[in-house]
Amino acid sequence: MIAKRKMDVWQVISFVILALYALFLIWPMVSLLRSSVINDDGQFTWEFFQRFFDRKTYYGTLANSFKVAAAVTAASLIIGILFSYFYTLFDIKGKAFLQTMAILACMSPPVIGAYSWIQMFGRGGIFTKLLRAWLGIRMPSIYGFGGIVLVITCQLFPLVFLYINGALKNIDNSLIEASSGLGCNSFKRFFKVILPLCMPTILAAGLLVFMRAFADFSTPLLIGKGYQTFPVLIYNSFVGETSRSQNFASAVSVVGIIVTGLIFLVQKLANNKFNFTMNALHSIEVRKAKPLSSIVMHVFCYFIVLVAMLPQFFVAWQSFRECKGGVFQDGYSFQSYIDAFDKVIKRSLPNTFTIGIAALVLVVFMAILIAYLVVRRRNTLNNVIDTLSMLPYIIPGAVVGIALVVSFNREPIVLTGTAAIMIVALIIRRLPYTIRSSVAILQQIPMSIEEAAISLGCSKLKAFFTITVPMMTGGIMSGAIISWITIITELSTAIVLYSVKTETMTLTVYTAVVQGNDGVASAVATMLLAVTTVSLLLFMKFSKNKDLAF
């Protein structure tokens, strides 16, 4: 009789993680699909999909989102590539400052950026009034398509900068010297040598920006006004006062999953087709530009970074202005902080840290286990886990939130309105960040170190947690901090799931903006920016290459 082979501890962990994904990701997606095709009478119907495609008001939001994403991608690529080219190849003063500001602009809460631009250039914005009163200039409206593109571009062009910066560092300097020897000037070299060599990275960065812009929720929600985008339609369909329908919201969400899935597939195919590797034997030498060119480069780099950071500087300044009845007055005071303090300290600040830390601890723990399974125990089952772990990366946040509500609003598992469902959503959404950084660092650690410990009598699990995990600390910490920043600034999922008892600081900013309480909104936004900035400084301390892992 052949004895059954006993499962080792890592096989058990694989099945447990797969079961968790089945419960909190696959089942909600299945429930969402079921809700989209089953009406309240329990009958199968295409009614909700037909409603979406019958009305231009609905399907036109897809075109709106594609237009926004295309415009943001084009603008971000132009700005990001030029910024990275000047930054990497030429002697630009204050590079550390420029990089730090670019990262801060990229990771600052989107809701704060949108709100600040309204306060600066909205109908009653401070700069709108000043320019009209002093110079008689009427600024174009910040609302609608143009405003959405401006705000999202300011946040996403640093992504292109960070990606292209890494690619430029891998170009061998001998190629630059050879092009110079053949008579290429800087302008010609940029188009004939630099851009072709960076094309795989440009393509990857462009498609990532496209996906992020397409799925952006908070910016169109606040400044879109009559220009509705697809993620906002999903949210409005679910919580709208006049046209609320869970079935219709589910159908729109399914369309969203299909569209973002296709975008992700295009990204993968393009990366595979145009991908090649570069290894620089001689790193690019930073050179001094001619005086006039140097001035142009410095002005461009600093102007772009300062425009991107203007919303953060503005909201911090505005938080100290005198504010009465939610309206700013002449003079300065701490009244906005006093008004916000009681609300924040008693509710949203504790919620932000309690929910955020609980989610982060579980994210780190699961990321470590999944990274080990993906790198050290690669098989069909663990490949499925790896694929499932990346699915939430391409699903809009509001869709995740709606799927969880549809699945866990009745027996046997009721989570709607609790902190638990917020934590589950954050884990699902933000786990990919820490998994990728953990996988990257684990791939650099030789398996022989663990094997040596096991040969000396150490169990597999103990060898991993006592020897390998400490060696992964840098990658785990950097990924965890990026996950933490995205957790505390999350809005698109939280706005669907939160209750009065689970309101976070980001939600407090949003509700204050909606209620017209600008003083409280500015004060809480500044507090959130402070937390984000400290977190980024910690990231830069723990990360050796100072680059973000998206």
Sequence and secondary structure as in RCSB ss.txt:
>XXXX:A:sequence
MIAKRKMDVWQVISFVILALYALFLIWPMVSLLRSSVINDDGQFTWEFFQRFFDRKTYYGTLANSFKVAAAVTAA
SLIIGILFSYFYTLFDIKGKAFLQTMAILACMSPPVIGAYSWIQMFGRGGIFTKLLRAWLGIRMPSIYGFGGIVL
VITCQLFPLVFLYINGALKNIDNSLIEASSGLGCNSFKRFFKVILPLCMPTILAAGLLVFMRAFADFSTPLLIGK
GYQTFPVLIYNSFVGETSRSQNFASAVSVVGIIVTGLIFLVQKLANNKFNFTMNALHSIEVRKAKPLSSIVMHVF
CYFIVLVAMLPQFFVAWQSFRECKGGVFQDGYSFQSYIDAFDKVIKRSLPNTFTIGIAALVLVVFMAILIAYLVV
RRRNTLNNVIDTLSMLPYIIPGAVVGIALVVSFNREPIVLTGTAAIMIVALIIRRLPYTIRSSVAILQQIPMSIE
EAAISLGCSKLKAFFTITVPMMTGGIMSGAIISWITIITELSTAIVLYSVKTETMTLTVYTAVVQGNDGVASAVA
TMLLAVTTVSLLLFMKFSKNKDLAF
>XXXX:A:secstr
        HHHHHHHHHHHHHIIIIIHHHHHHHHHHHB TTS B  HHHHHHHH HHHHHHHHHHHHHHHHHHHH
HHHHHHHHHHHHHHB  TTHHHHHHHHHHHHHS HHHHHHHHHHHHSTT HHHHHHHHHT      SSSHHHHHH
HHHHHHHHHHHHHHHHHHHTS HHHHHHHHHTT  HHHHIIIIIHHHHHHHHHHHHHHHHHHHHH  HHHHHH T
T   HHHHHHHHHH SSS  HHHHHHHHHHHHHHHHHHHHHHHHHHHHH      SS    B   HHHHHHHHHH
HHHHHHHHHHHHHHHHHHTTEEEETTEEEEEE SHHHHHHHHHIIIIIHHHHHHHHHHHHHHHHHHHHHHHHHHH
HS SHHHHHHHHHHHGGGTS HHHHHHHHHHHSEETTEE TTSHHHHHHHHHHHHHHHHHHHHHHHHTTS HHHH
HHHHHTT  HHHHIIIIIHHHTHHHHHHHHHHHHHHHHT  TTHHHH  GGG  HHHHHHHHHHTT HHHHHHHH
HHHHHHHHHHHHHHHHH SS     
